[in-house]
Amino acid sequence: MPTMSTSHSPPASSPAPERSTWKSILHHDLPASLVVFLIAIPLSLGIAAASGAPLIAGLVAAVVGGVVAGALGGSPLQVSGPAAGLTVVVAGLVGQYGWAATAGITCAAGLLQILLGVTRIGRLALSLSPAVVHGMLAGIGVTIAVQQLHVVLGGKAQSSLIANLAALPGQLMAHHGHSVLVGVLTIVILLAWPRLPRAKVIPAPLVAVVTATALAAVFMVDVTRVDLPDQPLQELILPTMPGGPPLEIFTAVLTVALVASVESLLSAVAVDKLHRGKRSNLDRELIGQGAANAVSGALGGMPVTGVIVRSSTNVAAGARTRASAIMHGLWIAAFVLAAGAMLELIPMAALAGVLLVTGLRLVQLAHIRTLKRHDELLVYVVTAAGVALLGLAEGVLIGLVLAIARVLYRLARATVTASEENGLWTVRIQGTLVFLGVASLVRTLRTIPVGAPVRVELEVDHLDHAAYEAIEDWRRGHLARGGSVELNRAAFRAAMSTDSARRLPWQPQVIPEPDQRASMLDGIREFEASADLIRPMLAKLAADGQRPAQLFITCADSRIVPNMITTSGPGEQFCVRNIGNLVPPKGSNSNSVDAAIEYAVDVLGVRSIVVCGHSHCGAAAAALEANAPAGSGLQNWLRHLEPSVRRAVGMPDIVDPATDAKLSPADKLSVANVGVQLANLRSFACVRKAENEGRLELIGLWFDIGAAAARLVLDREPYLVRADEELAAAGKSSKR
């Protein structure tokens, strides 16, 4: 595959986010809304049927989810409506309280979601273990699939998974030829249609339901079909207060609110990975979902969540703004009111086939492989089994308890080893050592002979006070009995720091000691003591010479660590640092920068040059305030920032793509400066030649120090985008 010639911005073929203009809405959002509308009709009907709700309630939820959640939510391209993930919950509530009371519970759950969003604790739902969340969805999926298999076979679903499994042999022996034919045909089309070339333009559920409906209309008159009221608005069942113990009612409201919230937030995060537009505001999304549930419940509709199937279809169909989700809801309302009789031609077995496949797809092999790799498969299996056999709340609770128990078990089993070589004992402590692991630590330390010389090597993420006291008490006792103990005090202080993390050899070390020379030497000693893992690699680099793939030009600011930002190691970057990450144009007598660029391109043959600016840049602030000492070297150097200042003045406000916060004037200048330095790079003949030949890519990067987040710098609005999304999209374009 030939290498593409690219600039710091992604290829032109990669679509960029657009403003909400009528032209954009008509060109992109209107067609996308029609595609989503067509796929939402059969899914909404099928989910309502599987939940034991009135079919009109599923359509009400689809309309409200599209219009209300689409208008108020924080995820512009997410589409909301009735979701398969709540089928088991709703079915249980309908069986216990009846539909009117279930609508009341939905309304109350919506108000609770609004409260969670306003108090900004809604995003805590994302702290759930992925194994529990995916296990919950898998359990729901299995339950739906077995339940709808009965409908495909022409029978009726039972109240639980065990009852459905027990009744399945009898259902298989019964003869329901037409229903089976419709259901099997629907499933075959759903599985086969996406494999056809260019067939993804038309959604598979739409093709399957239309085909099955047409076949049933012509050849089959005895299949069970959708039954809608003749006057939908007059047949809506308004909510009532559920009767029963207050604790049970509150539990029901909390269950609907939490499950709907988790599914919506997870869907919003997944949708963000499908496009390069504005990122989701999760708190606002929760408020929008709560408003939709409150309205849907008040109108007698089903619970609403963000739905990944409809949302991914929306993105794939070309939607650019929230107008697509809103219009899809309006199309459903207009269709039900004006052409509801057409829906009554749809066989229930066709909807069951759609739900059966949808349920099975909630059990994803990719999730299973990932969780197995991270040793979380047991939590996934137990959660899924608990949800399928006992119920959603019970299964999730069991999964959470097991996940927490495994975390505590791992904390209690930090690796502590003691070995002897040539009379010297080495105690190696690895992992996370807290009070739960103190007993094991003390047992190991007591195996060391009295009076022996000991070296303690600490390789931990965190060390709590109880563990530190245990080591310190043992050290004093060992010294008192004639032994010696060598340990690195700096490593212990870093491990006990509340914000510490495992420190890589090139990451910064913060040691609060007045003697900085001693601190540096202490750090060197610690590096050399732990360098066994990288010594062979460095020896090879010393023998083979350097072959970096990238020239990284960044600021001399001590808070910027290029290897940390790019997760790279020795030999991978050729780095140039100066105040303001400047690249003066060729001929500006900046000999050091000139030499580095020409050496990197012509001699080392780097494949990319990155110019990385950053937030809170002192050079940008000094250029804006013009406070450098007159006649100083700093003032002369900062003159190279004047073109960047002029460019920043002519630019609109720049917002961070993750927080929607407007950048300060200094940060805006820092972003504009990256673009100017990329242009200056092209004043070098070697850079122009390599870029034109497709051997070199120029990339603009901006690092937000406070957020620890890298953004890609574009030469057009919105100027800043999330680096992972933009680079992934550029990679996809390069494969076309």
N, C-alpha and C positions, 0 to 999 in steps of 0.2 A: 504494500500500500504506500503510495507516495506521501511524503510529508507535506502538509499544507503550509502555506505562507500566511501567517496571521499577525495581527497587531496585538496590542495589549487588550483590546476589546475582543469579544467572541465573534465568530464568523457572522457575516451579514445574513446568512440563511437561517440563523437561530433566532426565532421570533423574540422580540423585546416587549416588555410590558407597555401597554398603551393607556392613555388617559381615557376617562369615561366620556367620550364624545358621541353624538348621535351617529356619526359616520362609523365609528368603531362598533357601536351597539348593533347597527343594522348589518354591518359586514361580518361580524364575528359572533356576537351574543345571540342574535335572533335565530340563526341556523342552529346553533348549539342548543338553545332552549327547546326547539322542536324535537331534536334527537332525544334529549333527556325526557321530555314529555312522553314520547312514545314508549320509552323503556320503563317509566315510572308507573304507567297505568297498570300493566300486568303484575308488576312487583307489589304495588299497593294493594291490589285486590287479593293476591295470593297470601300476603302477610296477614291481612285482615281475616281471611278464611282460616288460616292456620292458627290464629289467636283466639278463635271463637267470637270475634267481634262482628258487628254488622258490617257488610261490605262497604256501605257508604261511609263508615267511620274511617276506613283506610284511605278513601279518596279525600275526605275532609282533612286528614292529617297531611296528605301529600300537598294539598293546596296551601294550608297554613304553613307547613314547613318551608315550601318554596317562597311564599310571599313574606311572611313575618321573619323567619330565621334568615332568609336571604337578604332582607333589608336591614335588619338590626344586628346580625351576627358579625363576628370579627374575622371570619375566613371568607374572603370575597368569592372564591370559586367552589366552595363546598355547597352541595345540594342536600337538603334535609327532607325527611319524610318518615313514614313508618319503616322500621328496620327489623330484620330477622333476629337481631340480637336480643330484642325484647319480647319475642314471641312467647317464650316459655313463661316469662313473668306475667304478661297480659293474660294468657290463657288461665293461669292460676288465679289471678284476681277476678276474672269473669266467672270462673267456677265458684269462687268463694263469696263474692259480693254482688254479682250481676253487672250488666254493662253500665247502667246509669251511675252506680257507685264507682265503677272503674274510671269513668270519665271524670268524676269528682276527684279521685286520687291523682289522675293525670294533671288536673288543674293545680292541685296543691303541690305536686312535685315540681311543676313549672315555677311556682312562686319560690320554692326552696332553691331551685337552680339560680334564679335571679339573685337571691340573697348570697349564694356562694360566689357568684361572679362579682357582685358589688364589694364584698369583703376581700376579694382578691385571693381567696384560698382555693378557687376552683382548680387551678393548675396542679394542686397537690394530688389530684386524681392520677396525674401522670407518674407519680412516685410509686404506684403499684408495681409489683414485680411483673415484668413482661411474661414470665412463665405462668403467673396467675391469670393475667388478662387473656393470653392466647389459649390457655386451658379453659377458661370460662367460655370463650367463643367456640372452641372445639366441642365442649359439652353441649352447648346450645345447638350447634350444627348437627351433631349426631341425633339429638332429640327431634329436631325438625325433620331430618331426612327419614328417620324411621316412621315418624308420624305421617308424613306426606306420602310415604310408600303405600299406606293403606288406601289413601284417596286415589292414587294412581291405579291401584288394583280394583277400584270401584267401590270400596267400602268406606267406613268412617273411622277417623282416628280416635284412639283411646286417650285416657286422661294422663297417662304416665308412660315413660319409656318401658318399664317392666311390663305393663299391661299391653302396650303395643307389640312388644316382642312375643308375649304369650299368645296373642291373638293372630300373629302373623301366619303360622302354619294353616290355620283355618281359612284365612283370607286368600292364601295361595291356592287352596283347594277349590275355592268358589270360582264361579265362571262369570266374569264381567268383561266380555270380549271387547266391546266398543270403548269402554273407559280405559282398559289396558292399552289398546291400540293408540288412543289419543295420548296417553301419558308417556308411553315408550317412544312414540314419534317425537314428542316435545323434547324428551331427554336426548335423543339421538341428534336432533338438530342443534340443541344447545351445545353439545360436545363437539360436533363436526363443523359447525358453521365458522367458528374462529380460525379453523385450519385452512379454509379456502383462501386462495390469493385475493387480496383486496376486499374480502368480504366484511372486514371489521368496520367498514364505513356504515353498515346497517347493523344495529345491535342484535345479537343473537336471540335474546328473549322476545323481541318484537317479531322476528322472523318465525320463531317456534310457535308462538301463540297465534299469529295470523294464519300460519299454515294449518295448524291443528283445528282452528276455528272454521276455516274454509272447508276442510275435509269433513268435519262433523256436520256442518250445515248442509252439505250435499248428500252424504251417505248415511249419516247416523242421526236418528231422531230421538233415541232413548237415552242419551247421555245427560247427566246432570249439568246444568249450566248456571252461570251467574244470575242471581236474582236481586235486582235493584228495585227500590220503591218507584212508583210511577211519578211521584212528586217529591224529589229528594229533599228539598228544603223543609217540607212539612213533616217529613219522617225522621228528622234528626232527633236523637234521644238526648235531652239536656241532662246535665250532671245532677246528682243528688249526693247528700252526705252519706257515706257508708255507715252501716250499723255494726257494732261490735266493740270489743275492748279498745280503749284509746291506744294502748301500746302496740297492738296488732296493726291498727290503722296507720300509726306513725311509722312502723316498720315497713309497711307497704309503700307509703309515700317516699321514705328514704331509699328504699330499694330501687324504685322507678327513677328517682332523681339521680342516684349514683351511677346506675347502669347506663342511663341515657347520657349522663355527663362524660363518663369514661369513654364510651363509644364515640361520642361527638368529638371529644378532644383528640383521641387517637386518630380519628379519621381526618381531622384538620391538620394534624402534624404530617400524616401520610400524604395529604393533598399538596401541602407545601413542597414536598419533594418531587412533585410532578410538573411544577411550573416555575418560572423565574420572576413572577410578579411580586406584589406586596405580600409580606409574610402575615400569618394569622396572629391576631390579638386574642389570646386564649380566654382572658377574662371577659372581653366583650362577646366572644363567641358563646360563652356560657350564659351570659345575659340574654343574647338573642335566642338561644335554644330554650331558655326558661320562659321567655315571652311566648314563643311558639307553642310550647306545651300548655301554658296557661290558657291561651286562646283556643287551641285544639280541644282541650278538655272542656272548656266552656261551651263549645259548639257540638259536643258529643263525639269528638274525634279521638283517634288513637294517640298514644305517646309518639313524640317526634324525636329523632336523633339525626346527626350528620351521618350520611351513608356513603361509604367509599365506592360502592358500585356505581351509583349515579354520579358521584363527584368525579371519579376518574373518567367516566364517559363525557362529562361536561368539559373537562380539560382537553381530552382527546379530540372533541368536536370543535375546538378552537375558541372556547369562551375566554374573554379577557376581563370581564367585570362581573359584579354581583347581579347585573341586569338579567343575565341568562337564567339564574336560579329563580328570580322573581317572575320572569315571564313564563317559565315552565309551569309554575303554580297557577298562573292565570289561564294557561291553555287547558289545564286539567279541569278547572272550574267551568270554563266555557264548554268543554266537550261533554261533561257530565250533565249540564243543564240543557244543552241543545241536542245532543246525540247519545244520550244514555242508553237508548234501546239497542245500539250497536254492541254495547258491552255485554248485554244479556245473551249474545250469541256465543260467548266464550265458554268452553267446557271447563268445569271445575278440575278435571283431571289434567288439563293443560297448565292451569295455574299451579297445581300440586307438583307437576313435573319441574316447573321453574323453581319452586321452593325447595324441592328435593336436591337439585343440583346446587342451588345457593347454599343450602345447609352443609352439604359435603365440602364445598369450597372453603368453609370456615375452618376445616381441618387441613392446614397447609403443611406440606412436607418440608418446605423451606424453614418454617418456624421450628419444626421438630428437630431437623438437623442442627440448626443453630443452638437450640437449647441443649441438645445432647453434647455438643462441643463444649458448652460452658457448664456442663454438669448440672443442668436445671430441669432435665427431662422428668425426673420423679415428681417435682412440683406440678408440672404441666399435666402429667397423666392423672395424678390424684385429684387435681382441680377439675379436670374434664369429667372424670368418673363421678365425682361428687355432685357436679351440676347435673349430669345426665340421670343419676340414680336417686339423689336426695332432693334436689332443687337448687335454684341459682344461689340464693343467699347462703345456704348451708355449704354448697360446694366451694364458693369463693372464700368463705370463712375458714374452711378446712385447708384450702390452698394457702391462704395468708399465714395461718398458724404454722404450717409445715415450712413455708419459706423463711419465716422468722426463726424457727427452730434450727434450720440449717445454717443460717447466718450465725446464730449463737454457738452452734457446734463448731463452725470454722474458727470463730474467734477464740474458742476455748482450746483449740488444737494448733496454736502457733508452733512452728517447727523450731525446736531447740535441740541442738546436738552438741556433744562434747567429744573431742577426739584428741589423742596424744601422739606426738611425733617428736622423737629425739628429746624427750623429757619435757617438752612444752605442750601444755594443754590449750586447745583452741575451742572456745564456746561460740557457736554461731547461732544467732537468733534471727529468724526470718518470718515474715508475715505481718500480722497485726496482733500485738501483744497487749492484752488488757487483763483486768482482774480475773476473768474466767480462766486464763491460761497460767496464772501464777503457780498453782499447785504443780503442774507439769514442769514449769521452769525450776522451781525449788528442788523437785526430785532429781532433775538432771544435774543441777549445781552441786548437790550433795554427793554425787558419784565421784567428784574430783578429789584426789588424795590431799590430805592436810600438808601444807607447806609447798605445794607444787606451783611453779610459775604458770600463770594463766593469761591468755589474750582473749578479750571479748570482742567479737565482730558483730555489729548491729546492722541488720538489713531489714528494717521494718517500715511499714507505712505509718504506724502510730504506736506510741508507747504511753499508757496511762500512768497516773501517779502510783497506783498500787504496784504495778509491775516494776516501776523505777525503784520504789522503796525496797522491794524484794531483792533486786540486784544490789542495791547499795548496802543493805543489811548483810548480805552474803559477802560483799567485798570487804567490809570492815572486819567481819569475823575471820575471813581468810587471811587478811593482813595480820590480824592479832595473833594468829597461830603460825606465823612465820612464812606465809606464802607471799607471792607478788601477783598483782593484777594490772594488766595494761588494757586501758579502754579509751575510746575516743570521746571526750566530753562534748565536742561539737556535734557529733552524730547523735548523742543522747539528747542534747538540747533541741536539735532540729526535729527529732522524732516526737518529742513531747509538746512541740508547738501546736497550737490549736488549728493553724492553717497549713500545716506541713503536709507534704505528699512525698512519695518516693522520688528522690532527687537523682537525676541523671548526671553523669560526670560533667557535662557542659552546662548544667543549669546553675543558677546563682545560689550562693550560700550566704545566709544572713546570720552573723554571729555577733551578739552584742558585747564585744570586748573592746577595750580602749586600744590595745596593742594590735593594730591592723596588720603589721608585719607578721606577728605570731599567728594571727588568724589565717593569713594567706599560707604560711608554712604548714599550719594544721590542716588546711584544705588540701595542700599538695600531698601531705603524708596520707590523708584518707584516700585520695585518688589513687596513689601508687599502691596502697594496700588492697584496693578493690579493682585493680586494672587487669586482672588475669583474664577476664572475659574478652576484653578488647585488644589485649596485647598482640595476639596473632594477626588481627586485622590491621593494626597499625604497622606491624612489621612488614606485612605484605605491601601496604601503601608506601612504606619507605623504600622497598625494593623496586616496586613497579612504577613509582612516580604518580603524580596526581592526574586524574582524568575527571574533573568535575563536569557535571552536566549543566550547571547553572552559574551565572554571574549574578550575585545578589547585592544590590546597591541600596544601602539603608543609612539611617541616621546614626551618629555616634552616641546617641542617648543610651545611658547605661541600662535603661529598662527594656531595651529591645534586644532580644536574643534570637538571631535568625534561625539557628538550628532548632530551637524550641518551637518557633512559630510554624516551621515547615516540617517538623518531625524528621529531621535529617541528621546524619552523623558525619564523622570525619571523612574527608575526601569527596564529599558530594556537592559542596558549594565553594565557589571562589568569591570572596566577600570583599566589598569596598565600603568603608564607613567614613562619613564626614558629617559636619554640622549641616542639617537640613536635607540630607540625602540628595545632594545637588550633582548634576552632570552639566557643567558649563559647556556651551557649544564648542565644537572643534575650532581651535585657533584662539581660545581665551586664555592661553598660557596657564592652564591647569594641568601641569605636566603629570602629576601623580595619577589623576583620574584618567587622563588620556592614555597613559601607558597601561593602566589596568584593563581598560576596555579593549584596546588593540591586542594585548597579550591574551586576554580571555577568548576573543573571537578568532584571531588568526593562529595562535599557537595552541591553546587548549581546545579550541573547537567547541565551545559551549553551545548548547542547543536552545537556551533561553536566557534572557536578561530580565531580571525582576527589579523594578524600582519600588521600594517599600517606604511609604510615609507612615506617620503615626499620629495618634491623638496627643493632646497636651504637649505639643512640640514647642520648645523654647525658641528655636530659630524662627518659626512662624510668628510667634508672639512678638519677638524682637523686631521683625520686619514690619509688622503692623504698627508698633509703637515707636519705631525709629529711635530706639534708646541705646544703640550700640555706641561705645565711646568713639568720639570723632577721631578719624585718622588711624584707628586701630585695625589690626588684621581682621577682626571679626566684622567690622563695618565694611571693609573691602570685600570680604567673602559674601556677606549678605546682599551685596548689590546684585548677585546672580539670582536673587529671589524676586527682583522687581518685575520681570515678565509674569511671574506667577501671581503677584499681587494684582496686576492689571487684569489678568484672566479671571481671578476670583471676583473682582468687582462686577464684571459683566455676566456672572453666572447667577441663576436663580438659587433659592435656598436648597440645601442638600439635607436629606433626612436619612437617618440610619435605617436600613431595611428591616431590622429585627424589632426595633422599639418605636419607629415612627417619630423619634425625637429629632428636632432640627439641630444641626451641628452649629457649634459656636463659630464666630468669625475666624479664629485661629485655626480650628479644625477644618473649616471650609477651605481656607488657604492651603492647608496641608494637602487636602485632596486635589485641589487645582494644581498644586506644585508637582504632584506625581505625573499628571498629564503633560505638563511643560517639559519635565525631564525626559519623558519618553520621546517627545518630539526632538529634544536636543540630541538624544542618542542617534537619531537618523542623520545628524550632521556629520557623522563619521562614515567615511566611505566603506570601511570594512563591515559596518553594521548594515548599511543599505544593501550592499552586495549579498551578504549572507541571508538577509530577510527576503530579498527578491528571488533568490535561488531556493527558498523554502528550507534553509538550514537553520534558521534562527527565528524565535518567537519573542516578542516584547510583551511583558506583562506588568500591569500596574496593580500594586497592592497597598492597602491601608490598614494598619493595625490599631484597633481600639484597645488601649492598655487596660482601662478599667474593666471592660467587658471580656478581655482575653479572647477577642474575636477578630478574625481577618476578613476583610471585605475586598472584593475585586473592584478596581477603578475602571469605569467606562469613559469614553470620550463624548458621551451623550447622556441625556437624562435617562434614568435617575442618578447617574454618576457613580453610585455605590450599590453593589449587589452582594449577596452572600457568595463567598468564593466557592464553596462546595457545589452549590447549584449551578453557577455559571460555568465553571470548569467542566462539570459533568455534562452539561448541555453542549459545550464546545467539543467534548470528546465524542458525543453521539453524532454531531454533525460531521466530524472528521472521518467517521466510518461509513458515511453514506457514499 
